[in-house]
Each structure stands twice: as structure tokens, then as C-alpha cells.
Amino acid sequence: AICTFGFATALTQGFWSLLLVRALVGFGVAGMPVSFDILAEALPSASRGSFLLYIEFFWTFGSIYVNVCAWATLETSGWRVLTALSAIP
């Protein structure tokens, strides 16, 4: 849902549709910590720490990716292209 509504953000045509789609993205993002907790409980205790560390590493990598995309595209291509690039899983 986050990816779908993230791409839909780039296609919105007005304030209210943008607000609705971003609210739906927010609901998806708000539910993400629950899935990480369930995953952590299901992992074997011997590899739990390293696996969760990899998740945190890729979360940081994604944050850097969005900042680089903003630097490269925001002024030349606009916010819609940035939003579409940010929605790539």
C-alpha cells in the first residue's frame, strides 16, 4: 500500500487528492513497526540481532537514497518525479 499510494502521490492533481493519498501513505507507514516486531519474534534468537541490524542498515541506506534523489531531481524535474523515485521499493 505504501508503494502504490506513494506512486499515486505523483499523479495527484489537487490539494485534496494529495492530502488523501498522503494520509493513506501515513497509515501504511504507521503500521510498519508492528510488522518488524512480529518478524523479530519469529526469527531464531541466534540470528535475530544480525538480521535486525541489516534491516536498520537498509533503512539508513533508503534515507540517504531519498536525499540524493532530492538533490539530483527536485530543482530540475519537480516534486512529482522525486515522489515517484521515493516510492520505489
ZAMI-362846 format. One record per residue: x, y, z of N, C-alpha, C in turn; residue number from 0. Coordinates in steps of 0.1 Angstrom, whole numbers. Example, Ala and Ser with C-alpha at 12.3 -4.5 7.8 and 13.67 -1.06 7.14 Angstrom:
<tigus>
  n_xx  n_yy  n_zz ca_xx ca_yy ca_zz  c_xx  c_yy  c_zz   i
   132   -57    78   123   -45    78   132   -33    78   0
   128   -22    71   137   -11    71   129     0    79   1
</tigus>
This chain:
<tigus>
  n_xx  n_yy  n_zz ca_xx ca_yy ca_zz  c_xx  c_yy  c_zz   i
     8   -12     0     0     0     0     9    13     0   0
    20    12     7    28    24     8    34    27    -6   1
    39    17   -13    44    19   -26    33    24   -36   2
    22    18   -36    11    21   -45     7    36   -43   3
     4    39   -30     0    53   -28    11    63   -29   4
    23    58   -27    35    67   -30    35    71   -45   5
    34    61   -54    33    65   -68    21    73   -71   6
    10    70   -65    -3    78   -67    -1    93   -63   7
     8    95   -53    11   109   -49    16   117   -61   8
    24   111   -69    29   119   -81    19   122   -91   9
     8   115   -91    -3   117  -101   -14   126   -96  10
   -14   130   -84   -25   138   -79   -26   152   -86  11
   -38   157   -87   -40   169   -94   -44   181   -86  12
   -47   179   -73   -52   190   -65   -48   188   -50  13
   -51   198   -42   -47   197   -28   -54   186   -21  14
   -67   184   -23   -75   174   -15   -71   160   -19  15
   -68   157   -32   -64   144   -36   -50   141   -31  16
   -41   151   -30   -28   150   -25   -29   147   -10  17
   -37   154    -3   -39   152    12   -44   138    14  18
   -54   133     7   -60   120     9   -49   109     6  19
   -42   110    -5   -32   100    -8   -21    99     2  20
   -16   111     6    -5   111    16   -10   106    30  21
   -23   108    33   -28   102    45   -28    87    45  22
   -31    82    33   -31    67    31   -17    62    32  23
    -7    69    27     7    65    29    10    66    44  24
     6    76    51     8    77    65     3    65    73  25
    -9    60    69   -15    48    76    -6    36    74  26
    -1    35    62     8    24    59    21    25    67  27
    27    36    67    40    38    74    38    36    89  28
    26    40    94    23    39   109    23    24   113  29
    19    15   104    18     1   107    31    -7   105  30
    41     0   100    54    -8    97    61   -13   110  31
    61    -5   121    68   -11   133    62   -24   138  32
    49   -25   136    42   -38   141    48   -50   133  33
    49   -48   120    54   -59   112    69   -62   116  34
    77   -52   119    91   -55   123    91   -63   137  35
    82   -59   146    81   -66   159    77   -81   157  36
    68   -83   148    63   -97   146    74  -105   139  37
    81   -98   130    93  -105   123   104  -108   134  38
   107   -99   142   117  -101   153   113  -113   162  39
   101  -114   165    96  -125   174    97  -139   167  40
    96  -139   153    96  -151   146   110  -156   142  41
   120  -147   143   133  -151   140   140  -159   150  42
   149  -168   147   156  -176   157   165  -166   165  43
   166  -169   178   173  -159   186   188  -158   183  44
   194  -168   177   208  -168   174   211  -158   163  45
   202  -156   153   204  -147   142   196  -134   143  46
   188  -132   153   179  -121   154   186  -108   154  47
   197  -106   161   204   -94   162   210   -89   149  48
   217   -99   142   223   -95   129   212   -92   119  49
   201  -100   118   191   -97   109   185   -83   111  50
   182   -80   123   176   -67   126   185   -55   123  51
   198   -58   125   209   -48   121   209   -46   106  52
   207   -56    98   206   -54    84   194   -46    80  53
   183   -48    87   171   -40    84   174   -25    87  54
   180   -22    98   183    -9   101   193    -3    92  55
   203   -11    87   212    -6    77   205    -2    64  56
   196   -10    59   190    -7    47   180     5    49  57
   174     6    61   166    18    63   174    31    62  58
   186    31    67   195    42    66   199    45    52  59
   202    34    44   205    35    30   194    41    22  60
   181    38    26   170    43    19   168    58    22  61
   171    62    34   171    77    38   181    84    30  62
   193    79    28   203    85    20   199    86     6  63
   193    75     1   188    75   -13   178    86   -16  64
   169    88    -7   159    99    -9   165   113    -9  65
   175   115     0   182   128     0   190   130   -13  66
   196   120   -18   204   121   -31   194   123   -42  67
   183   116   -42   173   119   -53   168   133   -52  68
   165   138   -40   160   152   -39   171   162   -44  69
   183   160   -41   194   168   -46   195   168   -61  70
   193   156   -67   195   154   -81   183   159   -90  71
   171   158   -84   159   160   -93   150   171   -89  72
   150   175   -77   140   184   -72   139   198   -79  73
   151   204   -82   151   217   -89   148   215  -104  74
   153   204  -110   152   203  -124   139   196  -129  75
   134   186  -121   123   178  -125   110   181  -117  76
   112   186  -105   100   189   -97    97   178   -87  77
    87   181   -78    84   172   -67    77   159   -71  78
    71   159   -83    64   147   -87    74   136   -91  79
    85   139   -97    95   130  -101   102   125   -88  80
   104   134   -79   110   130   -66   101   120   -58  81
    89   123   -58    79   114   -51    79   100   -58  82
    79   100   -71    79    87   -78    92    79   -75  83
   103    86   -75   116    79   -72   116    75   -57  84
   110    82   -48   110    78   -34   101    67   -32  85
    91    64   -40    82    53   -38    87    40   -43  86
    99    40   -50   104    27   -55   108    19   -43  87
   103     6   -42   107    -2   -31   121    -6   -30  88
</tigus>
